[in-house]
Amino acid sequence: MADQGPSSELLRELVDQFERPRYFTSYYQAPRGPLEQAEPYSVLDALGLEKGDLSNTASAALEAIEESVQDSPSDWLDLRWKLSAFLHLQDVFDAVLQELKEDRVLFQQYYFYYESRVLLAECMLAGLNGLYMASDALLRPFLEFSLLQNYYYRVMRGSGSYAAIEKFFSDGQSVSWGTALKRALPKDDFCRPIRFRVHSHLTALSQSVQHPYHPDESVQQHRHRLHGHSAVGIFFWHKIRLILDAALWIYYANFPLLFHPIDVLRKFGFNGPVGMVVDPETSFFVRKSLQESDYEVFKTYSTEESREVVAWAHSRVDLTDSEIRATWNHEEYGPCPSDLQHAYGMHMARFRALRVGLAFRAAESLQDVSDLFIEQLSTLQGWRNLARHGRHRDNA
């Protein structure tokens, strides 16, 4: 009898994926009118999620949250602004060419940021499904990945070498958290409270969700059954907002040009520098993600380091519409859309998707999941054999 294959629709889909290349979706939201009237991304769009990614429980929770904040939407809007700013951070990431042992490092140097976005999305999904402790538990690695991204960025810039990140990709061993926290931010008085805040959040998250905790910390205090939503727990997103804010502060201290926008399209067309400068849309979302007083302080702090690049960009003569269209890649993308802002949005979305794909290059070797290996991990005798040969690292 012929093999009919799996009958489960999901299982068929998963099996079929082995035959297809991976694909990545990215977003770029351009305002229809004046920039000051622009709205933040929806929570789903900012996190790269779609309605189909939500269970019935998650959809109901999102609807309930949006209904609950109708009379006082400021905190929910603030979360959306922060998520929008976090999405736009990727546009400032530069790609400095240095001597490399492996080309993969050049394209994966921002892997930590893109991985943190996945963690943030899963954190939101867990919360929307009523898995509050799981949601909280993802906040620490999200913040850790944000910290590591800035650590490696600063180390590479300071040393003029990719050696540190090359080592991580070769052996998987990263620096201690003390070292990462010490070197992920500039050593000045401005960054001292930012460093203290990040350390405080990491410590609190470790105590509350990474280790056994006191009964007062249990989400069961507010539930009428063992699993599902509660009237208190459904506001889980406030903690996401708090930790996301801390992550943004780290990036804002390290990427000063986020506060000094350039009309990238008018100055460079579609052949602008990779990262480094940002357009007014990105800078707008950054401004809206901060309290006005904090924004002014960050902008003042960023001005001196940004001055030279901003002056260079402004010294370039503005391109005409026809000169901008001439920089469009007609051979690969066809005719340039008549609306240049629309074309720019398409260009940015395409470029973002490309960078995501490069950051998540496929592993060079598959993990050993043979029946024999699984048996070793499932029996006392198997662990005796592993211990005898010194294989004490956690392979699960």
C-alpha positions in Angstrom: 0.0 0.0 0.0 1.4 3.4 -0.9 2.5 5.8 1.8 -0.2 8.4 2.1 1.9 10.7 4.2 0.8 12.5 7.4 -2.9 13.2 7.7 -2.6 16.1 10.1 -2.8 19.4 8.2 -0.2 21.0 10.5 2.2 18.0 10.2 1.9 18.1 6.4 2.8 21.8 6.5 5.8 21.2 8.7 7.0 18.3 6.5 6.6 20.4 3.4 8.7 23.2 4.8 11.8 21.0 4.4 11.4 21.3 0.7 11.0 25.1 0.6 13.4 28.0 1.3 12.8 30.2 4.3 11.2 33.6 3.8 11.0 36.7 5.9 8.4 39.5 6.1 9.2 43.0 7.1 7.3 46.2 7.5 7.8 49.9 6.7 5.0 52.2 7.7 5.0 55.6 6.0 2.5 58.3 7.1 -0.1 59.4 4.6 -0.1 63.0 5.7 2.2 65.2 7.9 4.7 63.2 10.0 3.4 64.8 13.2 0.0 63.2 12.5 1.5 59.7 12.1 0.2 56.9 14.3 2.3 54.2 15.9 2.4 50.7 14.4 -0.2 48.3 15.7 1.2 45.8 18.3 1.0 43.0 15.8 2.7 44.8 12.9 5.5 46.1 15.2 6.2 42.6 16.3 6.0 41.1 12.8 2.9 39.1 13.8 -0.3 38.4 11.9 -3.9 37.8 13.0 -3.4 34.2 12.0 -0.6 33.8 14.6 -3.1 34.4 17.4 -5.2 31.7 19.0 -8.8 32.4 19.9 -7.7 33.1 23.4 -5.0 35.5 22.3 -7.4 37.3 19.9 -10.0 37.7 22.7 -7.3 39.0 25.1 -6.0 41.6 22.6 -9.6 42.8 22.0 -10.2 43.0 25.8 -7.0 45.0 26.3 -7.9 47.5 23.6 -11.4 47.9 25.0 -10.1 48.3 28.6 -7.8 51.2 27.6 -10.3 53.2 25.6 -11.0 55.7 28.3 -7.3 56.0 29.2 -5.2 54.9 26.2 -1.9 56.7 27.1 0.0 53.7 28.4 -1.1 51.4 25.6 -0.2 54.0 23.0 3.1 54.5 24.7 3.8 50.7 24.3 2.9 51.0 20.6 5.3 53.9 20.2 8.1 52.0 21.9 7.5 48.9 19.8 7.5 51.1 16.7 10.8 52.7 17.7 12.3 49.3 18.4 11.3 48.1 14.9 12.9 51.2 13.4 16.2 50.7 15.3 17.5 48.4 12.5 17.7 51.3 10.1 20.6 52.9 11.9 22.8 49.7 12.1 25.9 50.3 10.0 28.1 47.6 8.4 31.7 48.6 8.8 34.0 46.7 6.5 36.9 45.1 8.4 39.1 42.1 7.9 37.1 39.0 8.5 37.9 35.4 9.1 34.3 34.4 8.1 31.9 36.5 5.9 29.0 35.3 8.1 30.1 37.6 10.9 29.6 40.7 8.6 26.0 39.7 8.0 25.2 38.3 11.4 26.7 41.1 13.6 23.2 42.3 14.4 21.9 38.8 15.1 21.3 39.6 18.8 18.9 42.4 17.9 16.9 40.3 15.5 16.7 37.4 17.9 15.5 39.8 20.7 12.6 40.8 18.4 11.6 37.1 18.2 11.7 36.9 22.0 9.7 40.0 22.3 7.0 38.7 20.0 6.8 35.4 21.8 6.7 37.3 25.1 3.6 39.1 23.8 2.0 35.9 22.4 2.5 34.1 25.8 0.9 37.0 27.7 -2.0 37.1 25.3 -2.6 33.4 25.8 -2.6 33.8 29.6 0.8 32.3 30.1 1.9 35.2 32.3 5.0 33.5 33.9 6.2 32.3 30.5 5.8 35.9 29.2 7.8 37.3 32.1 10.5 34.7 31.8 11.1 35.8 28.2 11.8 39.4 29.3 15.1 38.6 30.8 16.7 37.0 27.7 15.1 39.8 25.6 17.0 42.4 27.7 20.1 40.2 27.7 20.1 40.0 23.9 19.7 43.8 23.7 22.6 44.2 26.1 24.8 41.8 24.1 24.0 43.5 20.8 25.3 46.8 22.2 28.3 45.2 23.9 29.5 43.5 20.7 28.8 46.7 18.7 30.9 48.8 21.0 33.7 46.2 21.3 33.9 45.9 17.5 34.0 49.7 17.0 36.6 50.2 19.7 38.9 47.4 18.6 38.4 47.7 14.9 38.1 44.0 14.8 35.4 41.3 14.7 37.4 39.0 16.9 35.0 39.0 19.8 31.9 38.2 17.8 33.9 35.7 15.7 34.7 33.9 18.9 31.1 33.8 19.9 29.9 32.3 16.6 32.7 29.7 16.7 32.3 28.5 20.2 29.0 29.9 21.5 30.7 31.3 24.6 29.8 34.8 25.4 31.2 37.2 28.0 30.0 37.4 31.6 27.0 39.6 32.4 29.2 41.9 34.5 31.5 42.5 31.5 28.6 42.9 29.1 26.9 45.4 31.4 30.1 47.3 32.0 31.0 47.7 28.3 27.6 47.9 26.6 27.4 51.6 27.4 29.7 54.5 27.4 31.6 55.1 30.6 30.2 58.5 31.6 27.9 60.1 34.1 25.0 60.2 31.6 24.9 56.4 31.2 25.4 55.6 34.9 21.6 55.6 35.7 20.9 53.6 32.5 23.4 50.9 33.5 21.9 50.9 37.0 18.4 50.5 35.6 19.3 47.6 33.3 21.1 45.9 36.2 18.1 46.4 38.4 15.7 44.9 35.9 18.0 41.9 35.2 18.2 41.2 38.9 14.5 41.6 39.5 13.6 39.3 36.6 16.1 36.7 37.7 14.5 36.7 41.2 10.9 36.7 40.1 10.8 34.3 37.1 14.2 32.6 36.6 14.4 30.9 40.0 11.9 29.6 42.6 9.8 32.5 43.9 7.6 33.3 46.8 3.9 32.4 46.7 3.1 36.1 46.6 4.7 36.2 43.1 2.6 33.4 41.7 0.0 34.3 39.1 -2.3 31.9 40.8 -3.0 34.6 43.4 -5.4 36.2 40.9 -6.8 33.2 38.9 -10.0 31.3 39.5 -8.6 28.3 37.8 -5.1 27.0 37.2 -4.6 28.3 33.7 -5.9 31.2 31.7 -6.4 34.9 32.1 -7.2 36.9 35.2 -8.4 40.5 35.7 -4.9 41.4 37.0 -2.8 39.3 34.7 -4.2 40.7 31.5 -2.3 43.8 32.2 1.0 41.9 31.7 1.9 44.2 28.9 2.9 47.0 31.4 6.0 45.0 32.3 6.8 44.5 28.7 6.6 48.3 28.3 8.9 48.8 31.2 11.6 46.4 30.0 11.3 47.5 26.4 11.9 51.1 27.6 15.2 50.0 29.2 16.3 48.2 26.1 15.6 51.3 24.0 17.7 53.5 26.4 20.7 51.3 25.7 20.4 51.7 22.0 19.7 55.4 22.3 22.9 55.9 24.2 25.0 54.0 21.6 23.4 55.2 18.3 23.2 59.0 18.6 22.2 59.6 15.0 18.8 58.3 15.9 18.2 61.8 17.2 19.4 63.6 14.1 17.4 62.6 11.0 18.5 63.1 7.5 16.2 63.2 4.4 17.8 60.0 3.2 15.8 59.8 0.0 16.5 63.4 -1.1 20.2 63.2 -0.2 21.1 59.7 -1.4 18.1 58.3 -3.4 17.9 54.6 -3.2 21.7 54.2 -2.8 22.1 55.6 0.6 24.7 54.3 3.1 24.0 51.1 5.0 22.6 52.3 8.2 24.4 55.1 10.0 21.9 57.8 9.2 18.2 57.6 9.7 15.2 59.2 8.0 12.7 61.6 9.7 10.2 58.7 10.2 12.7 56.7 12.4 13.7 59.8 14.4 10.0 60.6 14.9 9.2 57.2 16.4 12.3 57.6 18.6 11.0 60.9 19.9 7.5 59.6 20.5 8.9 56.6 22.5 10.3 58.9 25.1 8.9 61.4 27.5 9.6 64.9 26.1 12.1 65.8 28.9 14.0 62.5 28.4 14.1 63.1 24.6 15.7 66.5 25.0 18.3 65.1 27.3 19.1 62.2 25.0 19.3 64.5 22.0 21.6 66.9 23.8 23.9 64.0 24.8 23.9 62.7 21.2 24.7 66.0 19.5 28.5 66.1 19.8 29.1 62.6 18.5 26.7 63.1 15.6 27.9 66.5 14.5 30.5 65.4 11.9 28.2 62.8 10.1 25.2 65.2 10.1 27.4 68.0 8.6 28.6 65.6 5.9 25.1 64.5 5.0 23.7 68.0 4.9 26.6 69.1 2.7 25.3 66.9 -0.1 23.3 68.6 -2.8 19.6 67.6 -2.8 18.7 65.2 -5.6 15.9 66.0 -8.0 13.0 63.6 -8.5 14.5 62.3 -11.7 17.9 61.9 -10.1 16.3 59.9 -7.3 14.5 57.7 -9.8 17.7 57.0 -11.6 19.1 55.3 -8.4 16.2 52.8 -8.5 17.2 49.2 -9.4 15.1 48.9 -12.5 16.6 45.6 -13.6 15.7 43.8 -10.4 12.6 45.6 -9.3 11.0 46.9 -12.4 9.8 50.5 -13.0 10.1 52.9 -10.1 6.7 53.7 -8.6 5.6 57.3 -9.5 5.1 58.1 -5.8 8.7 58.4 -4.5 7.7 58.0 -0.8 5.8 54.8 -1.7 8.9 53.6 -3.6 11.1 54.5 -0.6 8.8 52.5 1.7 9.1 49.5 -0.6 12.8 49.9 -0.7 13.1 50.0 3.0 10.8 47.0 3.6 12.8 45.0 1.1 16.1 46.0 2.7 14.9 45.1 6.2 13.7 41.7 5.1 17.1 41.1 3.5 18.9 42.0 6.6 16.7 39.7 8.7 17.4 36.8 6.3 21.2 37.4 6.5 21.1 37.7 10.3 19.4 34.3 10.6 21.6 32.2 8.2 21.0 28.5 8.5 23.1 26.5 10.9 26.1 24.8 9.3 25.2 21.5 11.0 22.1 19.9 12.4 21.8 19.0 16.0 22.2 15.3 16.7 18.6 14.0 17.3 19.2 10.3 16.5 17.3 7.6 18.4 20.5 6.5 20.1 21.2 10.1 21.3 17.7 10.5 22.6 18.0 7.2 24.4 21.2 8.4 26.1 19.4 11.4 27.4 16.4 9.3 28.6 18.1 6.6 30.6 20.3 6.4 33.7 22.7 4.2 31.8 22.9 6.7 29.0 23.8 9.4 31.5 26.4 7.1 33.1 28.0 6.8 29.6 28.0 10.5 29.0 29.4 11.2 32.5 32.1 8.6 32.0 33.3 10.4 28.8 33.1 13.8 30.3 30.1 15.1 28.2 28.7 17.1 31.0 27.3 20.0 29.0 23.5 20.2 28.8 22.7 18.9 25.4 18.9 18.9 25.9 
